[in-house]
Amino acid sequence: MSDDKTNRGGADRGRVAGGEGYEVGYFARKHGISVSQAEELIKEHGNSREKLDAAAGKLKRG
């Protein structure tokens, strides 16, 4: 099922849709990591944007 781009409420902003290439690509560019690293983080930590932001920050520093 495709992402409903008309439903952009607060709950949608709190998650990264791992199945949507444009969202994974945006997340990767935002944090300066590769798309494959972003996909791995999503698999590891789920789709919570807050958790993923923290994990990506640690990945960049480490």
Secondary structure, 3 states (H helix, E strand, C coil): CCCCCCCCCHHHHCECCCCCHHHHHHHHHHHCCCHHHHHHHHHHHCCEHHHHHHHHHHHHHC
